Amino acid sequence: MENNDDQTYDGYIKALTDISRAITSDLFIEDLLKLIVMVTAKVTGVEICSLWIVNEEEKPPKIRLKATQSISPDYIIDRALGLDEGVVGFVVTHKKPLVLLDVLESDLFKEKEMAKKLGLVSMVGIPLVAKEEKVIGVLNCFTATPHDFSDTEVNLLRAVANQSAIAIVNTELMVKTKVIQEELEARKKIEQAKEVLMHNRQMTGDEAYGWIRKRSMDSRKSIREVAEAVILSNEIFNNESP
């Protein structure tokens, strides 16, 4: 961790600025999560920074490791914990940071073999708090030497975590909106193509959709692509007609 308070503060402000900028950018969610751990690790000088995200689609919900700046194969393996397991489960359910001076001495910390291999000693887990106090994930920072995270450090990390939560929620919303828009556009195209086939080939609606679907499977193109080809060919044919 940085020793100079001014340097640390300036670094955190830069991290917040980088993450704020990402809120309005076109980053994919994976790139955004990677950016958060990279800037946090650089600012704090910690050994490993990782981001765990709650997946509520799983029943019961799990919290999964989604990003880290570590390149160690012992750390980047796919990992998931229940909301009542480990440090990340504790941070999610209690909605507050947790500082451990020695992870090997803590009953909460479940991955002691990994910590021994990588030489991890102290850690802090910070909740990512979104709107209405909802915790969507956990930001973990590990040091290779004993370090008692100060209140100032924890508060600065909370600011980074909360800004990250906003960025993640906004990005997910943008992705969902984009997917919905694309689905609506695809449906419009398919309906248009069906009308063309019904008119030109005297097909029923079901027959027209079946025809489009078969061409999609045969050509390994999406149903939307086939529908667009039908519409385009019809436009060309009509334009060429005397």
BALOBA-1460 file (C-alpha; in Angstrom, 3 decimals):
// residues 242
<rec num="1" residu="m" x="0.000" y="0.000" z="0.000"/>
<rec num="2" residu="e" x="1.104" y="3.601" z="-0.619"/>
<rec num="3" residu="n" x="2.652" y="5.374" z="2.376"/>
<rec num="4" residu="n" x="2.112" y="8.949" z="1.206"/>
<rec num="5" residu="d" x="-1.453" y="10.049" z="2.022"/>
<rec num="6" residu="d" x="-1.524" y="12.710" z="-0.723"/>
<rec num="7" residu="q" x="-0.310" y="10.206" z="-3.334"/>
<rec num="8" residu="t" x="-2.864" y="7.661" z="-2.163"/>
<rec num="9" residu="y" x="-5.685" y="10.209" z="-2.257"/>
<rec num="10" residu="d" x="-4.696" y="11.449" z="-5.735"/>
<rec num="11" residu="g" x="-4.498" y="7.872" z="-6.942"/>
<rec num="12" residu="y" x="-7.980" y="7.071" z="-5.688"/>
<rec num="13" residu="i" x="-9.391" y="10.202" z="-7.342"/>
<rec num="14" residu="k" x="-7.845" y="9.054" z="-10.625"/>
<rec num="15" residu="a" x="-9.335" y="5.576" z="-10.140"/>
<rec num="16" residu="l" x="-12.777" y="7.075" z="-9.511"/>
<rec num="17" residu="t" x="-12.400" y="9.235" z="-12.621"/>
<rec num="18" residu="d" x="-11.417" y="6.233" z="-14.760"/>
<rec num="19" residu="i" x="-14.383" y="4.212" z="-13.504"/>
<rec num="20" residu="s" x="-16.751" y="7.194" z="-13.884"/>
<rec num="21" residu="r" x="-15.626" y="7.580" z="-17.492"/>
<rec num="22" residu="a" x="-16.368" y="3.891" z="-18.057"/>
<rec num="23" residu="i" x="-20.001" y="4.438" z="-16.998"/>
<rec num="24" residu="t" x="-20.643" y="6.432" z="-20.161"/>
<rec num="25" residu="s" x="-18.460" y="4.337" z="-22.467"/>
<rec num="26" residu="d" x="-19.334" y="1.364" z="-24.636"/>
<rec num="27" residu="l" x="-17.303" y="-1.161" z="-22.623"/>
<rec num="28" residu="f" x="-18.447" y="-4.753" z="-22.435"/>
<rec num="29" residu="i" x="-19.154" y="-5.871" z="-18.871"/>
<rec num="30" residu="e" x="-16.030" y="-8.117" z="-18.812"/>
<rec num="31" residu="d" x="-13.835" y="-5.183" z="-19.869"/>
<rec num="32" residu="l" x="-15.413" y="-2.942" z="-17.244"/>
<rec num="33" residu="l" x="-14.786" y="-5.461" z="-14.434"/>
<rec num="34" residu="k" x="-11.174" y="-5.863" z="-15.590"/>
<rec num="35" residu="l" x="-10.713" y="-2.079" z="-15.637"/>
<rec num="36" residu="i" x="-11.995" y="-1.807" z="-12.048"/>
<rec num="37" residu="v" x="-9.541" y="-4.387" z="-10.648"/>
<rec num="38" residu="m" x="-6.628" y="-3.028" z="-12.705"/>
<rec num="39" residu="v" x="-7.026" y="0.597" z="-11.570"/>
<rec num="40" residu="t" x="-7.706" y="-0.431" z="-7.958"/>
<rec num="41" residu="a" x="-4.621" y="-2.673" z="-7.817"/>
<rec num="42" residu="k" x="-2.462" y="0.045" z="-9.379"/>
<rec num="43" residu="v" x="-3.679" y="2.733" z="-6.974"/>
<rec num="44" residu="t" x="-3.436" y="0.639" z="-3.808"/>
<rec num="45" residu="g" x="-0.296" y="-1.326" z="-4.686"/>
<rec num="46" residu="v" x="-1.900" y="-4.530" z="-3.380"/>
<rec num="47" residu="e" x="-0.718" y="-7.962" z="-4.502"/>
<rec num="48" residu="i" x="-4.087" y="-9.130" z="-5.796"/>
<rec num="49" residu="c" x="-7.343" y="-7.305" z="-6.434"/>
<rec num="50" residu="s" x="-10.424" y="-9.307" z="-7.364"/>
<rec num="51" residu="l" x="-14.068" y="-8.673" z="-8.071"/>
<rec num="52" residu="w" x="-16.843" y="-11.105" z="-7.142"/>
<rec num="53" residu="i" x="-20.358" y="-10.614" z="-8.490"/>
<rec num="54" residu="v" x="-23.615" y="-12.000" z="-7.059"/>
<rec num="55" residu="n" x="-25.472" y="-14.175" z="-9.584"/>
<rec num="56" residu="e" x="-29.111" y="-14.138" z="-8.532"/>
<rec num="57" residu="e" x="-30.180" y="-16.260" z="-11.522"/>
<rec num="58" residu="e" x="-28.675" y="-19.304" z="-9.793"/>
<rec num="59" residu="k" x="-30.858" y="-20.952" z="-7.186"/>
<rec num="60" residu="p" x="-29.727" y="-20.522" z="-4.467"/>
<rec num="61" residu="p" x="-27.754" y="-17.391" z="-5.494"/>
<rec num="62" residu="k" x="-23.967" y="-17.726" z="-5.791"/>
<rec num="63" residu="i" x="-21.213" y="-15.161" z="-5.719"/>
<rec num="64" residu="r" x="-18.653" y="-15.775" z="-8.465"/>
<rec num="65" residu="l" x="-15.121" y="-14.563" z="-9.145"/>
<rec num="66" residu="k" x="-15.483" y="-12.411" z="-12.290"/>
<rec num="67" residu="a" x="-12.257" y="-10.417" z="-12.600"/>
<rec num="68" residu="t" x="-8.742" y="-10.134" z="-11.198"/>
<rec num="69" residu="q" x="-5.510" y="-8.531" z="-12.300"/>
<rec num="70" residu="s" x="-3.643" y="-11.618" z="-11.032"/>
<rec num="71" residu="i" x="-2.205" y="-13.922" z="-13.691"/>
<rec num="72" residu="s" x="-1.605" y="-16.789" z="-11.257"/>
<rec num="73" residu="p" x="-3.419" y="-19.950" z="-12.399"/>
<rec num="74" residu="d" x="-3.973" y="-20.786" z="-8.708"/>
<rec num="75" residu="y" x="-6.083" y="-17.644" z="-8.348"/>
<rec num="76" residu="i" x="-7.908" y="-17.251" z="-11.652"/>
<rec num="77" residu="i" x="-9.657" y="-20.632" z="-11.609"/>
<rec num="78" residu="d" x="-13.466" y="-20.467" z="-11.824"/>
<rec num="79" residu="r" x="-14.713" y="-20.125" z="-8.268"/>
<rec num="80" residu="a" x="-18.123" y="-19.699" z="-6.707"/>
<rec num="81" residu="l" x="-19.347" y="-19.448" z="-3.115"/>
<rec num="82" residu="g" x="-22.762" y="-19.395" z="-1.488"/>
<rec num="83" residu="l" x="-23.919" y="-16.194" z="0.169"/>
<rec num="84" residu="d" x="-23.248" y="-17.805" z="3.534"/>
<rec num="85" residu="e" x="-19.696" y="-18.908" z="2.634"/>
<rec num="86" residu="g" x="-16.309" y="-17.308" z="3.095"/>
<rec num="87" residu="v" x="-15.262" y="-13.696" z="3.312"/>
<rec num="88" residu="v" x="-17.248" y="-12.663" z="0.230"/>
<rec num="89" residu="g" x="-20.414" y="-14.262" z="1.599"/>
<rec num="90" residu="f" x="-19.909" y="-12.444" z="4.906"/>
<rec num="91" residu="v" x="-19.378" y="-9.081" z="3.183"/>
<rec num="92" residu="v" x="-22.477" y="-9.540" z="0.983"/>
<rec num="93" residu="t" x="-24.808" y="-10.604" z="3.800"/>
<rec num="94" residu="h" x="-23.524" y="-8.063" z="6.347"/>
<rec num="95" residu="k" x="-23.248" y="-5.226" z="3.775"/>
<rec num="96" residu="k" x="-20.077" y="-3.887" z="5.365"/>
<rec num="97" residu="p" x="-16.287" y="-4.101" z="4.795"/>
<rec num="98" residu="l" x="-14.212" y="-6.801" z="6.467"/>
<rec num="99" residu="v" x="-10.487" y="-6.450" z="7.243"/>
<rec num="100" residu="l" x="-8.324" y="-9.502" z="8.020"/>
<rec num="101" residu="l" x="-4.771" y="-8.947" z="9.241"/>
<rec num="102" residu="d" x="-3.861" y="-12.589" z="8.514"/>
<rec num="103" residu="v" x="-6.108" y="-14.640" z="6.239"/>
<rec num="104" residu="l" x="-4.534" y="-17.893" z="7.477"/>
<rec num="105" residu="e" x="-5.754" y="-17.134" z="11.004"/>
<rec num="106" residu="s" x="-9.361" y="-16.459" z="9.964"/>
<rec num="107" residu="d" x="-12.078" y="-19.118" z="10.058"/>
<rec num="108" residu="l" x="-14.037" y="-17.089" z="7.495"/>
<rec num="109" residu="f" x="-11.306" y="-17.328" z="4.868"/>
<rec num="110" residu="k" x="-11.802" y="-20.625" z="3.033"/>
<rec num="111" residu="e" x="-8.905" y="-20.702" z="0.552"/>
<rec num="112" residu="k" x="-5.904" y="-21.074" z="2.813"/>
<rec num="113" residu="e" x="-3.938" y="-23.376" z="0.483"/>
<rec num="114" residu="m" x="-4.212" y="-20.840" z="-2.316"/>
<rec num="115" residu="a" x="-3.152" y="-18.046" z="0.078"/>
<rec num="116" residu="k" x="-0.073" y="-20.062" z="1.174"/>
<rec num="117" residu="k" x="0.926" y="-20.746" z="-2.449"/>
<rec num="118" residu="l" x="0.613" y="-17.103" z="-3.455"/>
<rec num="119" residu="g" x="2.003" y="-15.665" z="-0.208"/>
<rec num="120" residu="l" x="-1.117" y="-13.652" z="0.650"/>
<rec num="121" residu="v" x="-1.289" y="-12.231" z="4.170"/>
<rec num="122" residu="s" x="-3.767" y="-9.402" z="4.820"/>
<rec num="123" residu="m" x="-6.964" y="-8.537" z="2.994"/>
<rec num="124" residu="v" x="-9.953" y="-6.245" z="2.894"/>
<rec num="125" residu="g" x="-13.333" y="-7.117" z="1.380"/>
<rec num="126" residu="i" x="-15.538" y="-4.197" z="0.327"/>
<rec num="127" residu="p" x="-19.232" y="-4.528" z="-0.654"/>
<rec num="128" residu="l" x="-20.358" y="-3.095" z="-3.999"/>
<rec num="129" residu="v" x="-23.509" y="-1.284" z="-2.921"/>
<rec num="130" residu="a" x="-25.989" y="-0.271" z="-5.626"/>
<rec num="131" residu="k" x="-29.353" y="1.507" z="-5.286"/>
<rec num="132" residu="e" x="-31.518" y="0.817" z="-2.249"/>
<rec num="133" residu="e" x="-28.568" y="-0.669" z="-0.342"/>
<rec num="134" residu="k" x="-28.461" y="-3.721" z="-2.610"/>
<rec num="135" residu="v" x="-25.059" y="-5.469" z="-2.603"/>
<rec num="136" residu="i" x="-24.199" y="-6.711" z="-6.096"/>
<rec num="137" residu="g" x="-20.682" y="-7.928" z="-5.391"/>
<rec num="138" residu="v" x="-17.448" y="-7.689" z="-3.422"/>
<rec num="139" residu="l" x="-14.104" y="-6.026" z="-4.135"/>
<rec num="140" residu="n" x="-11.222" y="-7.919" z="-2.475"/>
<rec num="141" residu="c" x="-7.681" y="-6.591" z="-1.981"/>
<rec num="142" residu="f" x="-4.814" y="-8.801" z="-0.742"/>
<rec num="143" residu="t" x="-1.324" y="-7.804" z="0.428"/>
<rec num="144" residu="a" x="1.833" y="-9.934" z="0.496"/>
<rec num="145" residu="t" x="2.960" y="-8.425" z="3.834"/>
<rec num="146" residu="p" x="0.955" y="-7.760" z="7.021"/>
<rec num="147" residu="h" x="-1.138" y="-4.630" z="6.551"/>
<rec num="148" residu="d" x="-3.827" y="-3.229" z="8.810"/>
<rec num="149" residu="f" x="-6.093" y="-1.344" z="6.392"/>
<rec num="150" residu="s" x="-6.819" y="2.059" z="7.920"/>
<rec num="151" residu="d" x="-10.268" y="3.656" z="8.084"/>
<rec num="152" residu="t" x="-9.124" y="6.137" z="5.410"/>
<rec num="153" residu="e" x="-8.067" y="3.329" z="3.069"/>
<rec num="154" residu="v" x="-11.303" y="1.423" z="3.670"/>
<rec num="155" residu="n" x="-13.390" y="4.558" z="3.041"/>
<rec num="156" residu="l" x="-11.518" y="5.347" z="-0.168"/>
<rec num="157" residu="l" x="-12.002" y="1.755" z="-1.328"/>
<rec num="158" residu="r" x="-15.704" y="2.038" z="-0.494"/>
<rec num="159" residu="a" x="-15.912" y="5.058" z="-2.776"/>
<rec num="160" residu="v" x="-14.267" y="3.051" z="-5.566"/>
<rec num="161" residu="a" x="-16.573" y="0.083" z="-4.891"/>
<rec num="162" residu="n" x="-19.727" y="2.221" z="-4.909"/>
<rec num="163" residu="q" x="-18.692" y="3.959" z="-8.126"/>
<rec num="164" residu="s" x="-17.970" y="0.519" z="-9.581"/>
<rec num="165" residu="a" x="-21.437" y="-0.709" z="-8.565"/>
<rec num="166" residu="i" x="-23.035" y="2.198" z="-10.471"/>
<rec num="167" residu="a" x="-20.889" y="1.456" z="-13.536"/>
<rec num="168" residu="i" x="-21.742" y="-2.268" z="-13.461"/>
<rec num="169" residu="v" x="-25.494" y="-1.731" z="-13.029"/>
<rec num="170" residu="n" x="-25.545" y="0.897" z="-15.812"/>
<rec num="171" residu="t" x="-23.572" y="-1.327" z="-18.169"/>
<rec num="172" residu="e" x="-25.867" y="-4.291" z="-17.509"/>
<rec num="173" residu="l" x="-28.887" y="-2.064" z="-18.150"/>
<rec num="174" residu="m" x="-27.376" y="-0.854" z="-21.422"/>
<rec num="175" residu="v" x="-26.680" y="-4.428" z="-22.495"/>
<rec num="176" residu="k" x="-30.227" y="-5.543" z="-21.604"/>
<rec num="177" residu="t" x="-31.718" y="-2.547" z="-23.438"/>
<rec num="178" residu="k" x="-29.577" y="-3.300" z="-26.490"/>
<rec num="179" residu="v" x="-30.620" y="-6.966" z="-26.476"/>
<rec num="180" residu="i" x="-34.306" y="-6.033" z="-26.170"/>
<rec num="181" residu="q" x="-33.963" y="-3.512" z="-29.020"/>
<rec num="182" residu="e" x="-32.249" y="-6.118" z="-31.206"/>
<rec num="183" residu="e" x="-34.969" y="-8.674" z="-30.436"/>
<rec num="184" residu="l" x="-37.703" y="-6.183" z="-31.357"/>
<rec num="185" residu="e" x="-35.887" y="-5.293" z="-34.596"/>
<rec num="186" residu="a" x="-35.499" y="-8.984" z="-35.444"/>
<rec num="187" residu="r" x="-39.215" y="-9.614" z="-34.834"/>
<rec num="188" residu="k" x="-40.117" y="-6.691" z="-37.112"/>
<rec num="189" residu="k" x="-37.897" y="-8.053" z="-39.893"/>
<rec num="190" residu="i" x="-39.351" y="-11.565" z="-39.545"/>
<rec num="191" residu="e" x="-42.911" y="-10.212" z="-39.711"/>
<rec num="192" residu="q" x="-42.007" y="-8.187" z="-42.822"/>
<rec num="193" residu="a" x="-40.423" y="-11.229" z="-44.466"/>
<rec num="194" residu="k" x="-43.469" y="-13.364" z="-43.642"/>
<rec num="195" residu="e" x="-45.736" y="-10.791" z="-45.306"/>
<rec num="196" residu="v" x="-43.544" y="-10.847" z="-48.431"/>
<rec num="197" residu="l" x="-43.714" y="-14.643" z="-48.646"/>
<rec num="198" residu="m" x="-47.445" y="-14.719" z="-47.913"/>
<rec num="199" residu="h" x="-48.029" y="-12.215" z="-50.712"/>
<rec num="200" residu="n" x="-45.547" y="-13.542" z="-53.283"/>
<rec num="201" residu="r" x="-45.912" y="-17.267" z="-52.659"/>
<rec num="202" residu="q" x="-49.441" y="-17.448" z="-51.296"/>
<rec num="203" residu="m" x="-48.206" y="-19.015" z="-48.057"/>
<rec num="204" residu="t" x="-49.927" y="-18.925" z="-44.673"/>
<rec num="205" residu="g" x="-48.154" y="-17.161" z="-41.807"/>
<rec num="206" residu="d" x="-47.044" y="-20.478" z="-40.315"/>
<rec num="207" residu="e" x="-45.787" y="-21.754" z="-43.685"/>
<rec num="208" residu="a" x="-43.853" y="-18.550" z="-44.271"/>
<rec num="209" residu="y" x="-42.196" y="-18.759" z="-40.837"/>
<rec num="210" residu="g" x="-41.398" y="-22.449" z="-41.406"/>
<rec num="211" residu="w" x="-39.786" y="-21.554" z="-44.752"/>
<rec num="212" residu="i" x="-37.632" y="-18.840" z="-43.142"/>
<rec num="213" residu="r" x="-36.650" y="-21.150" z="-40.273"/>
<rec num="214" residu="k" x="-35.640" y="-23.976" z="-42.663"/>
<rec num="215" residu="r" x="-33.510" y="-21.610" z="-44.782"/>
<rec num="216" residu="s" x="-31.903" y="-20.386" z="-41.555"/>
<rec num="217" residu="m" x="-30.969" y="-23.928" z="-40.493"/>
<rec num="218" residu="d" x="-29.809" y="-24.956" z="-43.983"/>
<rec num="219" residu="s" x="-27.647" y="-21.877" z="-44.494"/>
<rec num="220" residu="r" x="-26.488" y="-21.585" z="-40.857"/>
<rec num="221" residu="k" x="-27.571" y="-17.957" z="-40.922"/>
<rec num="222" residu="s" x="-29.711" y="-16.380" z="-38.215"/>
<rec num="223" residu="i" x="-33.472" y="-16.147" z="-38.795"/>
<rec num="224" residu="r" x="-33.068" y="-12.360" z="-38.863"/>
<rec num="225" residu="e" x="-30.419" y="-12.581" z="-41.630"/>
<rec num="226" residu="v" x="-32.697" y="-14.796" z="-43.752"/>
<rec num="227" residu="a" x="-35.622" y="-12.432" z="-43.151"/>
<rec num="228" residu="e" x="-33.493" y="-9.437" z="-44.210"/>
<rec num="229" residu="a" x="-32.424" y="-11.303" z="-47.381"/>
<rec num="230" residu="v" x="-36.088" y="-12.010" z="-48.242"/>
<rec num="231" residu="i" x="-36.993" y="-8.329" z="-47.757"/>
<rec num="232" residu="l" x="-33.979" y="-7.129" z="-49.772"/>
<rec num="233" residu="s" x="-34.604" y="-9.510" z="-52.693"/>
<rec num="234" residu="n" x="-38.238" y="-8.413" z="-52.773"/>
<rec num="235" residu="e" x="-37.204" y="-4.736" z="-52.860"/>
<rec num="236" residu="i" x="-34.723" y="-5.406" z="-55.693"/>
<rec num="237" residu="f" x="-37.278" y="-7.426" z="-57.668"/>
<rec num="238" residu="n" x="-39.935" y="-4.692" z="-57.264"/>
<rec num="239" residu="n" x="-37.487" y="-1.959" z="-58.246"/>
<rec num="240" residu="e" x="-36.521" y="-3.858" z="-61.411"/>
<rec num="241" residu="s" x="-40.133" y="-4.476" z="-62.438"/>
<rec num="242" residu="p" x="-41.259" y="-2.274" z="-65.379"/>
